[in-house]
């Protein structure tokens, strides 16, 4: 890894890294991203937390494919989650971003963990129901509807994801949030 890039944009003081054959970097320890609008290197697996919060990012391209801890990307200028990790061991925190799409959201988030985001009138939210916990800042009514059908509660009620999506969609539309009632 180029030490100049590492020192300028990342803090890995509590860990170690190795370069993979495909050019990505695996890290054991936490990664902290300094002020930048894009990640200057590409990560593979981070065994720890990845904190790219409030640093000016406009894209998640270069993010790790997997993070065993928390993934923080809140307080940036992200319009989508493309390039973000596919697997997060704990929570995925992406609130305070002007999201217009949830494309690129993780395929999986750790059991009993979830996602945070800021509500937007036309942000399609039904795909979030696969997660155990959903926190939607800025609209408590939408958050309360989503939380009825999120993973933990759905499992307790023995409701399938498909059924939960259909029921949640109807409830969002009936409450006047049709822009959120999409996948």
Backbone as JSON, one array per atom type, in Angstrom:
{
  "sequence": "XXXXXXXXXXXXXXXXXXXXXXXXXXXXXXXXXXXXXXXXXXXXXXXXXXXXXXXXXXXXXXXXXXXXXXXXXXXXXXXXXXXXXXXXXXXXXXXXXXXXXXXXXXXXXXXXXXXXXXXXXXXXXXXXXXXXXXXXXXXXXXXXXXXXXXXXXXXXXXXXXXXXXXXXXXXXXXXXXXXXXXX",
  "N": [[0.86, -1.16, 0.0], [0.54, 2.2, -0.73], [2.2, 4.28, 1.34], [1.89, 7.04, 1.61], [-0.73, 7.58, 0.66], [-2.14, 5.97, 2.46], [-1.54, 7.23, 4.96], [-2.56, 9.79, 4.52], [-5.33, 9.5, 4.01], [-6.42, 7.47, 5.61], [-6.68, 5.88, 8.83], [-5.07, 3.41, 10.37], [-4.06, 2.68, 12.78], [-4.56, 0.88, 14.8], [-4.34, -1.64, 13.76], [-3.53, -4.15, 11.22], [-2.59, -4.78, 7.78], [-2.99, -6.37, 4.55], [-2.1, -6.74, 1.13], [-4.14, -7.96, -1.42], [-4.17, -10.31, -4.21], [-5.91, -9.31, -6.12], [-5.72, -6.61, -5.85], [-7.11, -5.39, -3.8], [-7.35, -4.49, -0.29], [-7.05, -6.26, 2.69], [-7.93, -5.87, 6.07], [-7.0, -6.16, 9.43], [-8.39, -5.04, 12.19], [-9.57, -1.71, 13.05], [-10.73, 0.71, 10.64], [-10.37, 4.07, 9.88], [-11.59, 6.71, 8.06], [-10.26, 9.63, 6.69], [-10.96, 13.12, 5.86], [-12.31, 13.25, 2.66], [-13.6, 12.97, -0.7], [-13.87, 10.59, -1.98], [-13.01, 7.1, -1.75], [-9.67, 6.2, -1.83], [-8.33, 3.86, -2.19], [-9.09, 0.35, -2.59], [-10.92, -1.83, -0.57], [-10.96, -5.17, 0.78], [-11.81, -7.43, 2.93], [-12.61, -6.24, 6.12], [-11.72, -6.8, 9.29], [-13.11, -5.75, 11.77], [-14.22, -2.46, 12.64], [-15.45, -0.1, 10.19], [-15.06, 3.14, 9.61], [-16.33, 5.73, 7.95], [-17.51, 8.2, 8.3], [-19.01, 11.43, 8.15], [-17.06, 12.58, 6.47], [-17.07, 13.62, 3.94], [-17.66, 11.98, 1.76], [-18.87, 11.09, -1.48], [-19.42, 8.79, -2.69], [-19.51, 5.24, -2.19], [-17.8, 3.53, -3.4], [-15.07, 1.39, -3.37], [-15.26, 0.72, -0.78], [-15.06, -1.78, 1.84], [-15.77, -5.2, 0.98], [-16.72, -6.81, 2.89], [-17.41, -6.3, 6.33], [-16.64, -6.99, 9.61], [-17.47, -5.75, 11.92], [-19.03, -2.71, 12.82], [-20.34, -0.59, 10.2], [-19.84, 2.61, 9.31], [-21.18, 5.31, 7.66], [-22.47, 7.66, 7.85], [-23.62, 11.1, 7.58], [-22.53, 12.13, 5.18], [-22.38, 12.84, 1.64], [-23.93, 11.03, 0.15], [-25.83, 9.61, -2.45], [-26.66, 7.14, -3.12], [-26.11, 3.69, -2.14], [-24.35, 2.25, -3.54], [-21.47, 0.32, -4.11], [-20.96, -0.11, -1.5], [-20.46, -2.29, 1.41], [-21.17, -5.81, 1.08], [-21.68, -7.51, 3.12], [-22.23, -7.03, 6.53], [-21.19, -7.25, 9.81], [-22.21, -6.15, 12.15], [-24.08, -3.22, 12.78], [-25.25, -1.07, 10.08], [-24.73, 2.13, 9.46], [-26.12, 4.81, 8.01], [-27.39, 7.26, 8.07], [-28.31, 10.77, 7.67], [-27.59, 11.4, 5.01], [-28.18, 12.38, 1.64], [-29.93, 10.33, 0.39], [-31.27, 8.82, -2.52], [-31.71, 6.4, -3.47], [-31.58, 2.96, -2.5], [-29.97, 1.15, -3.63], [-27.28, -1.07, -3.61], [-27.24, -1.5, -0.91], [-26.37, -3.49, 1.96], [-26.3, -7.07, 1.52], [-26.54, -8.66, 3.7], [-26.87, -8.1, 7.21], [-25.62, -8.28, 10.49], [-27.14, -10.56, 12.85], [-29.69, -9.38, 14.95], [-28.91, -6.79, 14.61], [-28.93, -3.76, 12.57], [-30.03, -1.2, 10.3], [-29.52, 2.3, 9.9], [-31.03, 5.24, 8.65], [-31.87, 8.32, 6.97], [-35.09, 9.66, 6.53], [-36.7, 10.14, 3.41], [-38.97, 11.51, 1.12], [-39.47, 10.08, -1.32], [-37.92, 7.81, -1.17], [-37.45, 4.45, -1.72], [-38.38, 2.0, 0.55], [-39.02, -0.64, 1.25], [-37.25, -2.79, 0.84], [-35.68, -2.82, 3.07], [-36.81, -4.37, 5.01], [-35.73, -6.87, 5.35], [-33.81, -6.73, 7.26], [-32.95, -6.97, 10.77], [-33.35, -4.76, 12.41], [-34.55, -1.47, 12.03], [-33.97, 1.93, 11.71], [-35.31, 4.96, 11.08], [-34.61, 8.08, 10.63], [-36.24, 11.23, 10.98], [-38.88, 10.77, 10.26], [-41.12, 9.64, 12.2], [-43.54, 8.28, 11.94], [-43.29, 6.73, 9.58], [-41.08, 5.21, 10.37], [-42.2, 3.77, 12.54], [-44.11, 2.19, 11.19], [-42.42, 0.63, 9.5], [-40.94, -0.72, 11.45], [-42.75, -2.48, 12.56], [-42.66, -4.59, 10.84], [-40.06, -5.39, 10.52], [-37.16, -7.56, 10.55], [-36.69, -8.99, 13.18], [-39.19, -8.74, 14.51], [-40.87, -9.79, 12.59], [-39.98, -12.43, 12.48], [-40.68, -13.29, 15.06], [-43.43, -13.19, 14.83], [-43.79, -15.09, 12.98], [-44.01, -14.53, 10.22], [-43.68, -14.43, 6.72], [-41.08, -12.9, 4.7], [-42.03, -11.96, 2.25], [-44.82, -11.71, 2.72], [-44.72, -9.8, 4.76], [-43.67, -7.6, 3.36], [-45.75, -7.04, 1.55], [-47.85, -6.39, 3.35], [-46.72, -4.23, 4.75], [-46.32, -2.46, 2.65], [-48.97, -1.84, 1.92], [-49.8, -0.59, 4.29], [-48.07, 1.64, 4.4], [-48.87, 3.03, 2.08], [-51.57, 3.55, 2.7], [-51.18, 5.28, 4.81], [-50.27, 7.49, 3.56], [-47.72, 7.49, 2.47], [-46.79, 6.71, -0.11], [-44.56, 6.98, -1.78], [-42.55, 5.73, -0.41], [-43.27, 3.12, -0.44], [-42.12, 1.06, -2.0], [-39.88, -1.37, -3.47]],
  "CA": [[0.0, 0.0, 0.0], [1.29, 3.45, -0.76], [2.12, 4.86, 2.69], [1.38, 8.42, 1.54], [-2.2, 7.5, 0.58], [-2.6, 5.44, 3.72], [-1.44, 8.24, 6.02], [-3.38, 10.96, 4.22], [-6.78, 9.25, 3.97], [-6.88, 6.4, 6.49], [-5.99, 5.63, 10.09], [-5.09, 2.0, 10.7], [-3.1, 2.58, 13.87], [-4.86, -0.24, 15.7], [-4.44, -2.89, 13.01], [-2.57, -4.5, 10.18], [-3.23, -4.97, 6.49], [-2.25, -7.09, 3.5], [-2.62, -6.51, -0.22], [-4.57, -9.18, -2.11], [-3.78, -10.41, -5.62], [-6.83, -8.51, -6.94], [-5.47, -5.2, -5.6], [-7.82, -4.9, -2.62], [-6.62, -4.63, 0.96], [-7.73, -6.8, 3.86], [-7.45, -5.2, 7.28], [-7.36, -6.68, 10.75], [-8.46, -3.84, 13.01], [-10.52, -0.69, 12.61], [-10.31, 1.67, 9.61], [-10.97, 5.4, 10.0], [-11.36, 7.47, 6.83], [-10.12, 11.08, 6.88], [-11.72, 13.95, 4.9], [-12.11, 12.95, 1.24], [-14.89, 12.74, -1.36], [-13.9, 9.22, -2.48], [-11.99, 6.22, -1.18], [-8.55, 6.21, -2.77], [-7.94, 2.48, -2.4], [-10.22, -0.57, -2.48], [-10.78, -2.78, 0.53], [-11.6, -6.48, 0.71], [-12.46, -7.7, 4.21], [-12.13, -5.52, 7.3], [-12.08, -7.5, 10.52], [-13.24, -4.67, 12.72], [-15.17, -1.43, 12.19], [-15.04, 0.78, 9.09], [-15.72, 4.42, 9.88], [-16.21, 6.73, 6.9], [-18.6, 9.11, 8.65], [-18.76, 12.87, 8.16], [-15.74, 12.85, 5.87], [-17.23, 14.22, 2.62], [-17.82, 10.99, 0.69], [-19.98, 11.15, -2.42], [-19.56, 7.43, -3.21], [-18.95, 4.18, -1.36], [-16.93, 2.67, -4.21], [-13.82, 1.16, -2.68], [-15.56, 0.21, 0.56], [-14.84, -3.22, 1.98], [-16.88, -6.08, 0.6], [-17.23, -7.35, 4.16], [-16.95, -5.67, 7.57], [-17.13, -7.84, 10.69], [-18.02, -4.89, 12.96], [-19.96, -1.67, 12.36], [-19.99, 0.2, 9.03], [-20.34, 3.97, 9.51], [-21.04, 6.22, 6.52], [-23.44, 8.73, 8.07], [-23.15, 12.48, 7.5], [-21.79, 12.4, 3.94], [-23.21, 13.32, 0.53], [-24.24, 9.84, -0.63], [-27.17, 9.52, -3.03], [-26.97, 5.71, -3.14], [-25.2, 2.88, -1.35], [-23.55, 1.46, -4.48], [-20.07, 0.21, -3.72], [-20.88, -0.42, -0.08], [-20.22, -3.7, 1.72], [-22.26, -6.78, 0.88], [-21.94, -8.17, 4.39], [-21.83, -6.25, 7.7], [-21.38, -8.09, 10.99], [-23.04, -5.44, 13.12], [-25.02, -2.3, 12.13], [-24.89, -0.24, 8.93], [-25.26, 3.45, 9.85], [-25.99, 5.68, 6.84], [-28.28, 8.41, 8.19], [-27.77, 12.09, 7.31], [-27.12, 11.4, 3.62], [-29.32, 12.66, 0.75], [-30.15, 9.12, -0.4], [-32.41, 8.72, -3.43], [-31.78, 4.98, -3.8], [-30.93, 2.04, -1.57], [-29.16, 0.2, -4.41], [-25.97, -1.26, -2.99], [-27.38, -1.8, 0.51], [-25.83, -4.82, 2.25], [-27.13, -8.27, 1.39], [-26.82, -9.14, 5.05], [-26.4, -7.36, 8.38], [-25.61, -9.22, 11.6], [-28.37, -10.86, 13.59], [-30.02, -8.42, 16.02], [-28.39, -5.47, 14.24], [-29.75, -3.24, 11.48], [-29.63, -0.07, 9.46], [-30.09, 3.62, 10.19], [-31.02, 6.14, 7.51], [-32.75, 9.48, 7.09], [-36.26, 9.55, 5.68], [-36.9, 11.0, 2.25], [-40.33, 11.26, 0.65], [-39.56, 9.1, -2.41], [-36.93, 6.75, -1.0], [-38.12, 3.15, -1.58], [-37.9, 1.46, 1.82], [-39.46, -2.0, 1.55], [-36.13, -3.73, 0.84], [-35.05, -2.81, 4.39], [-37.5, -5.29, 5.92], [-34.93, -8.08, 5.55], [-32.92, -6.51, 8.4], [-33.58, -7.16, 12.09], [-33.65, -3.49, 13.06], [-34.59, -0.33, 11.1], [-34.18, 3.23, 12.34], [-35.53, 5.91, 9.99], [-34.65, 9.42, 11.21], [-36.95, 12.27, 10.26], [-40.3, 10.51, 10.12], [-41.45, 8.61, 13.18], [-44.66, 7.47, 11.45], [-42.73, 5.73, 8.67], [-40.26, 4.29, 11.17], [-43.09, 2.87, 13.3], [-44.67, 1.21, 10.26], [-41.35, -0.29, 9.11], [-40.5, -1.51, 12.6], [-43.73, -3.56, 12.77], [-42.42, -5.68, 9.89], [-38.62, -5.66, 10.42], [-36.78, -8.96, 10.73], [-36.93, -9.58, 14.5], [-40.63, -8.82, 14.79], [-41.45, -10.69, 11.6], [-39.64, -13.79, 12.93], [-41.5, -13.58, 16.24], [-44.81, -13.38, 14.38], [-43.73, -16.16, 11.98], [-44.5, -13.98, 8.96], [-42.64, -14.48, 5.69], [-40.65, -11.6, 4.2], [-42.95, -11.56, 1.18], [-46.07, -11.26, 3.34], [-44.42, -8.56, 5.47], [-43.52, -6.53, 2.36], [-47.09, -6.7, 1.05], [-48.6, -5.73, 4.42], [-46.09, -2.94, 5.01], [-46.6, -1.61, 1.49], [-50.36, -1.37, 2.05], [-49.88, 0.34, 5.41], [-47.4, 2.89, 4.0], [-49.75, 3.72, 1.12], [-52.76, 4.03, 3.43], [-50.76, 6.38, 5.69], [-49.87, 8.62, 2.72], [-46.29, 7.42, 2.15], [-46.67, 5.86, -1.29], [-43.2, 7.07, -2.32], [-41.69, 4.81, 0.35], [-43.87, 1.78, -0.5], [-41.53, 0.34, -3.13], [-38.64, -2.11, -3.18]],
  "C": [[0.9, 1.23, 0.0], [1.11, 4.14, 0.59], [1.6, 6.29, 2.67], [-0.15, 8.44, 1.49], [-2.76, 7.0, 1.9], [-2.61, 6.51, 4.81], [-2.34, 9.44, 5.78], [-4.88, 10.7, 4.4], [-7.3, 8.24, 4.99], [-6.06, 6.34, 7.76], [-6.17, 4.15, 10.42], [-4.2, 1.73, 11.9], [-3.34, 1.39, 14.78], [-4.89, -1.57, 14.96], [-3.32, -3.13, 12.03], [-3.32, -4.75, 8.88], [-2.36, -5.82, 5.59], [-2.92, -6.81, 2.17], [-2.93, -7.85, -0.87], [-4.13, -9.15, -3.57], [-4.66, -9.55, -6.52], [-6.69, -7.0, -6.69], [-6.21, -4.61, -4.41], [-6.96, -5.14, -1.38], [-7.53, -5.2, 2.04], [-7.1, -6.17, 5.09], [-7.92, -5.98, 8.51], [-7.26, -5.49, 11.69], [-9.45, -2.86, 12.42], [-9.9, 0.23, 11.57], [-11.08, 2.96, 9.84], [-10.58, 6.2, 8.78], [-11.3, 8.95, 7.19], [-10.92, 11.81, 5.81], [-11.33, 13.64, 3.46], [-13.47, 12.75, 0.59], [-15.0, 11.33, -1.94], [-12.8, 8.41, -1.81], [-10.89, 6.03, -2.22], [-7.96, 4.83, -3.02], [-9.18, 1.62, -2.22], [-9.93, -1.6, -1.4], [-11.47, -4.09, 0.2], [-12.38, -6.68, 1.99], [-11.8, -6.88, 5.31], [-12.65, -6.27, 8.52], [-12.04, -6.49, 11.66], [-14.3, -3.72, 12.22], [-14.57, -0.65, 11.03], [-15.79, 2.08, 9.28], [-15.36, 5.44, 8.8], [-17.35, 7.73, 7.08], [-18.12, 10.55, 8.63], [-17.39, 13.24, 7.59], [-15.85, 13.4, 4.46], [-17.44, 13.25, 1.48], [-19.05, 11.27, -0.17], [-20.26, 9.77, -3.02], [-18.95, 6.45, -2.21], [-18.05, 3.23, -2.14], [-15.55, 2.62, -3.56], [-14.02, 0.66, -1.26], [-15.24, -1.27, 0.64], [-16.04, -4.0, 1.47], [-17.52, -6.69, 1.83], [-16.59, -6.61, 5.33], [-17.51, -6.52, 8.7], [-17.78, -7.03, 11.82], [-19.08, -3.97, 12.39], [-19.41, -1.01, 11.1], [-20.66, 1.56, 9.19], [-20.12, 4.79, 8.24], [-22.03, 7.38, 6.64], [-22.78, 10.1, 7.88], [-22.29, 12.79, 6.29], [-22.74, 12.96, 2.89], [-23.57, 12.17, -0.4], [-25.67, 9.89, -1.16], [-27.61, 8.07, -3.17], [-25.93, 4.99, -2.29], [-24.35, 1.97, -2.22], [-22.09, 1.49, -4.08], [-19.88, -0.12, -2.26], [-20.69, -1.91, 0.15], [-21.44, -4.57, 1.46], [-22.64, -7.45, 2.19], [-21.38, -7.3, 5.51], [-22.16, -7.08, 8.93], [-22.25, -7.46, 12.05], [-23.94, -4.47, 12.37], [-24.38, -1.51, 10.99], [-25.54, 1.12, 9.16], [-25.04, 4.45, 8.71], [-26.95, 6.87, 6.89], [-27.55, 9.71, 7.84], [-27.01, 12.08, 6.0], [-28.35, 11.68, 2.75], [-29.62, 11.48, -0.18], [-31.41, 9.24, -1.27], [-32.64, 7.26, -3.83], [-31.09, 4.18, -2.71], [-30.17, 0.95, -2.32], [-27.77, 0.15, -3.8], [-26.04, -1.5, -1.5], [-26.86, -3.21, 0.77], [-26.82, -5.94, 1.99], [-27.49, -8.81, 2.77], [-26.17, -8.22, 6.09], [-26.55, -8.32, 9.54], [-26.93, -9.37, 12.32], [-28.5, -9.9, 14.77], [-29.41, -7.04, 15.8], [-29.23, -4.97, 13.07], [-29.15, -2.05, 10.79], [-30.27, 1.21, 10.0], [-30.0, 4.45, 8.91], [-31.96, 7.3, 7.79], [-33.89, 9.35, 6.08], [-36.23, 10.57, 4.55], [-38.21, 10.56, 1.61], [-40.43, 10.16, -0.41], [-38.49, 8.02, -2.34], [-37.65, 5.42, -0.81], [-37.53, 2.38, -0.39], [-38.21, -0.02, 2.07], [-38.32, -3.02, 1.57], [-35.44, -3.8, 2.2], [-35.66, -3.85, 5.34], [-36.73, -6.59, 6.16], [-34.02, -7.95, 6.77], [-33.69, -6.62, 9.71], [-34.01, -5.85, 12.74], [-33.56, -2.37, 12.04], [-34.83, 0.93, 11.92], [-34.2, 4.26, 11.21], [-35.7, 7.31, 10.58], [-35.47, 10.36, 10.35], [-38.41, 12.01, 10.02], [-40.67, 9.34, 11.02], [-42.61, 7.73, 12.73], [-44.17, 6.37, 10.52], [-41.9, 4.71, 9.45], [-41.14, 3.3, 11.93], [-43.73, 1.82, 12.41], [-43.62, 0.18, 9.88], [-40.99, -1.24, 10.26], [-41.48, -2.64, 12.93], [-43.36, -4.8, 11.96], [-40.94, -6.03, 9.75], [-38.34, -7.1, 10.86], [-37.1, -9.59, 12.07], [-38.41, -9.77, 14.78], [-41.33, -9.77, 13.83], [-41.2, -12.14, 12.01], [-40.51, -14.2, 14.11], [-42.95, -13.87, 15.85], [-44.92, -14.51, 13.34], [-44.37, -15.74, 10.66], [-43.38, -14.03, 7.94], [-42.27, -13.05, 5.25], [-41.61, -11.1, 3.13], [-44.25, -11.0, 1.75], [-45.85, -9.93, 4.06], [-44.3, -7.39, 4.5], [-44.89, -6.09, 1.86], [-47.89, -5.93, 2.11], [-48.03, -4.33, 4.71], [-46.36, -1.95, 3.88], [-48.0, -1.01, 1.6], [-50.46, -0.33, 3.17], [-49.2, 1.68, 5.09], [-48.27, 3.7, 3.05], [-50.95, 4.33, 1.84], [-52.42, 5.22, 4.32], [-50.27, 7.59, 4.9], [-48.39, 8.64, 2.35], [-46.03, 6.5, 0.96], [-45.27, 5.88, -1.89], [-42.22, 6.16, -1.61], [-42.12, 3.35, 0.19], [-43.4, 0.99, -1.71], [-40.28, -0.38, -2.68], [-37.43, -1.34, -3.68]]
}
